[in-house]
Amino acid sequence: MKINTLFAHAVPADAPKVRFGSARRYHQMTFTERDIKESREAFERFDRDRSGTLDLWELRAALQDLGKEPTEDELSMLISAVDDEHDGEVDFEAFLGLIDHLRKRYSVDREDVETVSAFVAMGGNPDKTGEINTEKLKSVVKDYKLKINIEELLADIDSDGSGYIDYEEFKALMGSD
């Protein structure tokens, strides 16, 4: 199984979760038991010398399995981001931290791209500037026969009543905030 399957599946709300994370980490990671099992299998597959850690070259192989061709500098930066012991190697918990970091990074990027695309489709600009006319939003909801109370949503989002919403308001409307 490739590591990128960990990034692709959504975690069901009722899935059992296990928290990881040392006191030195800025956040707690949440993984399902399945995530942990798949991560352990991937970790062990790339830990070629069976040292219990991944060095620079083993991590490179893992990332190449994901279709990435990281430079030595990129690898060093990734390792230093999760290497609490500063020994240039990644143990299993740090590997989970790396997966968590990559999963969140790609998730946020994907959501942001989708939100920006929708913003542009409605009349905004790709650089997140500009505004969308709320009448256009109402028209889309009506045309697609969406069962949402757009008037109520817009009243909450367009607090100044200008009839236009910017990117941040649109993002909040789309639930990406």
Backbone hydrogen bonds in HBPLUS format (Angstrom, degrees):
<---DONOR---> <-ACCEPTOR-->    atom                        ^
c    i                          cat <-CA-CA->   ^        H-A-AA   ^      H-
h    n   atom  resd res      DA  || num        DHA   H-A  angle D-A-AA Bond
n    s   type  num  typ     dist DA aas  dist angle  dist       angle   num
A0005-THR N   A0002-LYS O   3.23 MM   3  5.92 164.7  2.25 115.0 119.6     1
A0006-LEU N   A0003-ILE O   2.81 MM   3  5.73 161.5  1.84 130.6 135.7     2
A0007-PHE N   A0004-ASN O   3.06 MM   3  5.19 137.3  2.25  99.1 110.5     3
A0015-ALA N   A0012-PRO O   3.06 MM   3  5.27 166.0  2.08 112.2 116.2     4
A0018-VAL N   A0031-PHE O   2.80 MM  13  5.55 157.4  1.85 160.1 167.3     5
A0031-PHE N   A0018-VAL O   3.23 MM  13  5.55 167.5  2.24 148.4 151.9     6
A0020-PHE N   A0029-MET O   3.12 MM   9  5.30 157.7  2.17 141.8 148.1     7
A0029-MET N   A0020-PHE O   3.06 MM   9  5.30 168.1  2.07 149.9 152.4     8
A0025-ARG N   A0022-SER O   3.09 MM   3  5.48 154.2  2.16 108.8 116.3     9
A0036-ILE N   A0032-THR O   3.09 MM   4  6.45 160.6  2.13 152.4 156.5    10
A0037-LYS N   A0033-GLU O   2.96 MM   4  6.21 160.8  1.99 149.0 154.3    11
A0038-GLU N   A0034-ARG O   2.91 MM   4  6.11 172.4  1.92 159.6 161.0    12
A0039-SER N   A0035-ASP O   2.81 MM   4  5.93 154.7  1.88 148.2 156.3    13
A0040-ARG N   A0036-ILE O   2.83 MM   4  5.97 158.8  1.87 149.6 155.3    14
A0041-GLU N   A0037-LYS O   3.00 MM   4  6.28 159.6  2.04 150.0 155.2    15
A0042-ALA N   A0038-GLU O   3.00 MM   4  6.23 161.2  2.03 146.6 151.6    16
A0043-PHE N   A0039-SER O   2.79 MM   4  5.95 164.8  1.81 153.2 158.1    17
A0044-GLU N   A0040-ARG O   2.89 MM   4  6.06 167.6  1.90 152.8 155.8    18
A0045-ARG N   A0041-GLU O   2.96 MM   4  6.11 146.9  2.08 141.5 151.0    19
A0046-PHE N   A0042-ALA O   3.07 MM   4  6.34 150.4  2.16 151.2 157.8    20
A0047-ASP N   A0043-PHE O   2.92 MM   4  6.03 130.1  2.17 145.1 159.4    21
A0048-ARG N   A0046-PHE O   2.83 MM   2  5.36 130.4  2.08 107.4  91.9    22
A0050-ARG N   A0047-ASP O   3.06 MM   3  5.29 158.7  2.11 110.7 117.1    23
A0054-LEU N   A0090-VAL O   2.76 MM  36  4.98 152.2  1.84 132.8 141.4    24
A0090-VAL N   A0054-LEU O   2.86 MM  36  4.98 157.4  1.91 137.4 145.0    25
A0059-LEU N   A0055-ASP O   2.88 MM   4  6.05 159.9  1.92 159.4 165.4    26
A0060-ARG N   A0056-LEU O   2.97 MM   4  6.14 148.1  2.07 137.9 147.1    27
A0061-ALA N   A0057-TRP O   3.08 MM   4  6.37 156.0  2.14 143.5 148.6    28
A0062-ALA N   A0058-GLU O   3.07 MM   4  6.39 153.0  2.14 142.5 149.7    29
A0063-LEU N   A0059-LEU O   2.92 MM   4  6.22 159.9  1.96 154.5 159.2    30
A0064-GLN N   A0060-ARG O   2.79 MM   4  6.03 151.5  1.87 151.2 160.3    31
A0065-ASP N   A0061-ALA O   2.96 MM   4  6.17 141.6  2.11 140.4 150.3    32
A0066-LEU N   A0063-LEU O   2.90 MM   3  4.93 134.3  2.11  94.9 108.6    33
A0068-LYS N   A0063-LEU O   3.02 MM   5  5.41 162.9  2.05 144.1 140.5    34
A0067-GLY N   A0064-GLN O   2.82 MM   3  4.83 156.5  1.87 103.3 110.6    35
A0075-LEU N   A0071-THR O   2.98 MM   4  6.26 161.4  2.01 152.9 158.1    36
A0076-SER N   A0072-GLU O   2.88 MM   4  6.08 160.6  1.92 149.0 154.5    37
A0077-MET N   A0073-ASP O   2.92 MM   4  6.17 153.9  1.99 147.3 154.4    38
A0078-LEU N   A0074-GLU O   2.93 MM   4  6.21 158.8  1.97 150.2 155.7    39
A0079-ILE N   A0075-LEU O   2.88 MM   4  6.13 167.3  1.90 157.2 160.5    40
A0080-SER N   A0076-SER O   2.87 MM   4  6.01 164.5  1.89 148.0 152.9    41
A0081-ALA N   A0077-MET O   3.01 MM   4  6.13 138.5  2.19 140.8 151.3    42
A0082-VAL N   A0079-ILE O   3.10 MM   3  5.53 143.5  2.23 109.3 118.8    43
A0083-ASP N   A0079-ILE O   2.79 MM   4  5.57 124.7  2.09 153.8 170.8    44
A0086-HIS N   A0083-ASP O   3.31 MM   3  5.37 157.3  2.36 103.0 109.6    45
A0095-PHE N   A0091-ASP O   2.79 MM   4  6.01 148.3  1.89 151.7 162.3    46
A0096-LEU N   A0092-PHE O   2.88 MM   4  6.24 151.9  1.96 150.5 157.4    47
A0097-GLY N   A0093-GLU O   2.99 MM   4  6.34 147.1  2.10 139.3 148.9    48
A0098-LEU N   A0094-ALA O   2.84 MM   4  6.20 147.5  1.95 146.0 154.9    49
A0099-ILE N   A0095-PHE O   2.91 MM   4  6.24 160.6  1.94 152.1 156.9    50
A0100-ASP N   A0096-LEU O   2.80 MM   4  6.01 160.3  1.84 149.8 155.7    51
A0101-HIS N   A0097-GLY O   2.85 MM   4  6.02 158.1  1.90 145.4 151.6    52
A0102-LEU N   A0098-LEU O   2.89 MM   4  6.15 166.9  1.91 154.4 157.4    53
A0103-ARG N   A0099-ILE O   2.77 MM   4  5.88 162.4  1.80 153.0 158.7    54
A0104-LYS N   A0100-ASP O   2.94 MM   4  6.08 166.6  1.96 150.7 154.2    55
A0105-ARG N   A0101-HIS O   2.89 MM   4  6.02 158.3  1.94 147.1 154.2    56
A0106-TYR N   A0102-LEU O   2.88 MM   4  6.02 172.1  1.89 154.9 156.4    57
A0107-SER N   A0103-ARG O   2.89 MM   4  5.91 152.1  1.97 143.5 152.3    58
A0108-VAL N   A0104-LYS O   2.86 MM   4  5.91 168.3  1.87 150.7 153.7    59
A0109-ASP N   A0105-ARG O   2.96 MM   4  6.10 163.5  1.99 147.0 152.3    60
A0110-ARG N   A0106-TYR O   2.94 MM   4  5.96 161.7  1.97 143.6 148.5    61
A0111-GLU N   A0107-SER O   2.95 MM   4  6.15 166.4  1.96 151.9 155.7    62
A0112-ASP N   A0108-VAL O   2.84 MM   4  5.95 161.6  1.87 152.3 158.0    63
A0113-VAL N   A0109-ASP O   2.90 MM   4  6.08 160.9  1.94 150.6 155.5    64
A0114-GLU N   A0110-ARG O   3.00 MM   4  6.23 163.5  2.03 151.2 155.4    65
A0115-THR N   A0111-GLU O   2.89 MM   4  6.09 158.5  1.93 150.3 156.6    66
A0116-VAL N   A0112-ASP O   2.84 MM   4  6.01 166.0  1.86 155.1 159.0    67
A0117-SER N   A0113-VAL O   2.88 MM   4  6.02 158.9  1.92 147.4 153.8    68
A0118-ALA N   A0114-GLU O   3.03 MM   4  6.26 158.7  2.08 145.1 150.2    69
A0119-PHE N   A0115-THR O   2.89 MM   4  6.10 155.7  1.95 148.1 155.6    70
A0120-VAL N   A0116-VAL O   2.86 MM   4  6.11 158.7  1.90 155.0 159.6    71
A0121-ALA N   A0117-SER O   2.91 MM   4  6.13 158.2  1.96 146.9 153.4    72
A0122-MET N   A0118-ALA O   3.04 MM   4  6.26 137.3  2.23 141.7 152.3    73
A0124-GLY N   A0119-PHE O   2.81 MM   5  5.20 157.5  1.86 147.0 139.6    74
A0123-GLY N   A0120-VAL O   2.95 MM   3  5.06 155.8  2.01 104.9 112.9    75
A0125-ASN N   A0129-THR O   2.98 MM   4  5.28 157.3  2.03 166.0 158.7    76
A0128-LYS N   A0125-ASN O   2.95 MM   3  5.40 147.3  2.06 125.0 125.6    77
A0132-ILE N   A0165-ILE O   2.85 MM  33  5.32 156.7  1.90 145.3 151.8    78
A0165-ILE N   A0132-ILE O   2.94 MM  33  5.32 151.4  2.03 141.0 149.7    79
A0136-LYS N   A0133-ASN O   3.00 MM   3  5.46 132.8  2.23 107.9 119.6    80
A0134-THR N   A0163-GLY O   2.85 MM  29  5.30 175.0  1.85 139.1 140.6    81
A0138-LYS N   A0134-THR O   2.97 MM   4  6.28 160.3  2.01 149.8 154.8    82
A0139-SER N   A0135-GLU O   2.94 MM   4  6.13 150.9  2.03 142.1 150.2    83
A0140-VAL N   A0136-LYS O   2.99 MM   4  6.27 154.8  2.05 149.1 155.0    84
A0141-VAL N   A0137-LEU O   3.03 MM   4  6.31 165.3  2.05 155.2 158.6    85
A0142-LYS N   A0138-LYS O   2.97 MM   4  6.20 157.1  2.03 146.1 152.6    86
A0143-ASP N   A0139-SER O   2.75 MM   4  5.92 167.4  1.77 154.0 158.0    87
A0144-TYR N   A0140-VAL O   2.97 MM   4  6.05 158.6  2.02 151.0 155.6    88
A0146-LEU N   A0141-VAL O   2.98 MM   5  5.17 157.7  2.03 152.1 156.2    89
A0145-LYS N   A0142-LYS O   3.07 MM   3  4.93 156.1  2.13 101.1 107.9    90
A0153-LEU N   A0149-ASN O   3.09 MM   4  6.43 165.2  2.11 154.0 158.4    91
A0154-LEU N   A0150-ILE O   2.83 MM   4  5.92 166.0  1.85 151.6 155.7    92
A0155-ALA N   A0151-GLU O   2.93 MM   4  6.10 147.0  2.04 141.8 151.3    93
A0156-ASP N   A0152-GLU O   3.14 MM   4  6.46 146.9  2.25 144.9 152.6    94
A0156-ASP N   A0153-LEU O   3.14 MM   3  5.26 123.2  2.48  96.2 109.9    95
A0157-ILE N   A0153-LEU O   2.95 MM   4  6.22 154.3  2.02 148.6 156.5    96
A0158-ASP N   A0154-LEU O   2.69 MM   4  5.42 158.4  1.73 145.6 152.7    97
A0161-GLY N   A0158-ASP O   2.90 MM   3  5.36 158.0  1.95 115.9 123.3    98
A0170-PHE N   A0166-ASP O   2.87 MM   4  6.10 157.0  1.92 152.9 160.5    99
A0171-LYS N   A0167-TYR O   2.74 MM   4  5.95 158.7  1.78 156.2 162.1   100
A0172-ALA N   A0168-GLU O   3.04 MM   4  6.23 154.7  2.10 140.6 147.0   101
A0173-LEU N   A0169-GLU O   2.86 MM   4  6.11 153.5  1.93 145.7 153.7   102
A0174-MET N   A0170-PHE O   2.87 MM   4  6.12 148.3  1.97 148.5 157.0   103
A0176-SER N   A0171-LYS O   2.99 MM   5  5.34 155.4  2.05 161.7 157.1   104
A0175-GLY N   A0172-ALA O   3.07 MM   3  5.05 150.9  2.16  98.8 107.8   105
